[in-house]
Amino acid sequence: TGTVAESKLEKAARQIFDLRPAGIIQMLDLKRPIYRQTAAYGHMGRTDIDLPWERLDKVDALKEAVK
């Protein structure tokens, strides 16, 4: 939305998220067998199954990092 500089957002994201392949696998719990549930009806915006990429647990940390 242009309210925070992109460079500041990038720095915050790198600080909050482990963007190495192993970090992404761990953060999103990608070794858990959940993919059959996502094969039908897609996987974005679903609230009927617990999908790690739909969690909002990092929102407060990101807000704090861009202050």
C-alpha positions as CSV (number, residue, x, y, z in Angstrom):
1,T,0.0,0.0,0.0
2,G,3.0,2.2,0.1
3,T,2.8,3.2,3.7
4,V,6.1,1.4,4.6
5,A,9.2,1.6,2.4
6,E,9.8,-1.7,0.5
7,S,13.4,-1.8,1.9
8,K,12.0,-1.7,5.4
9,L,9.5,-4.4,4.7
10,E,12.2,-6.6,3.1
11,K,14.5,-6.1,6.2
12,A,11.6,-7.0,8.5
13,A,10.7,-10.1,6.5
14,R,14.3,-11.3,6.5
15,Q,14.5,-10.7,10.3
16,I,11.2,-12.5,11.1
17,F,11.2,-15.4,8.7
18,D,13.9,-18.0,8.1
19,L,13.9,-18.0,4.3
20,R,16.4,-20.8,3.8
21,P,14.8,-23.9,2.3
22,A,15.1,-25.8,5.7
23,G,13.6,-22.8,7.5
24,I,10.6,-22.7,5.1
25,I,10.0,-26.4,5.4
26,Q,10.1,-26.1,9.2
27,M,8.0,-22.9,9.4
28,L,5.3,-24.2,7.1
29,D,5.5,-27.8,8.5
30,L,5.8,-29.1,4.9
31,K,6.7,-32.6,5.9
32,R,3.3,-33.1,7.5
33,P,1.0,-35.1,5.2
34,I,-1.7,-32.5,4.5
35,Y,-1.6,-32.3,0.8
36,R,-4.5,-34.7,0.1
37,Q,-6.8,-32.2,1.9
38,T,-5.6,-29.4,-0.4
39,A,-6.0,-31.4,-3.7
40,A,-9.7,-30.5,-4.0
41,Y,-11.1,-27.0,-3.7
42,G,-7.6,-25.4,-3.6
43,H,-5.6,-24.3,-0.6
44,M,-5.8,-20.5,-0.3
45,G,-8.2,-19.0,2.2
46,R,-9.5,-22.3,3.6
47,T,-10.6,-22.2,7.2
48,D,-11.8,-25.8,7.4
49,I,-8.3,-27.3,7.6
50,D,-5.2,-26.1,9.5
51,L,-2.8,-24.8,6.9
52,P,0.4,-23.2,8.2
53,W,0.6,-20.6,5.4
54,E,-2.8,-19.2,6.5
55,R,-1.8,-18.5,10.1
56,L,-1.4,-14.9,11.2
57,D,1.1,-15.6,14.0
58,K,3.8,-13.3,12.6
59,V,1.6,-10.2,12.2
60,D,2.5,-8.5,15.5
61,A,6.3,-9.2,15.0
62,L,6.1,-7.7,11.5
63,K,4.2,-4.6,12.7
64,E,6.8,-4.1,15.4
65,A,9.7,-4.6,13.0
66,V,8.5,-1.9,10.6
67,K,7.9,0.8,13.3
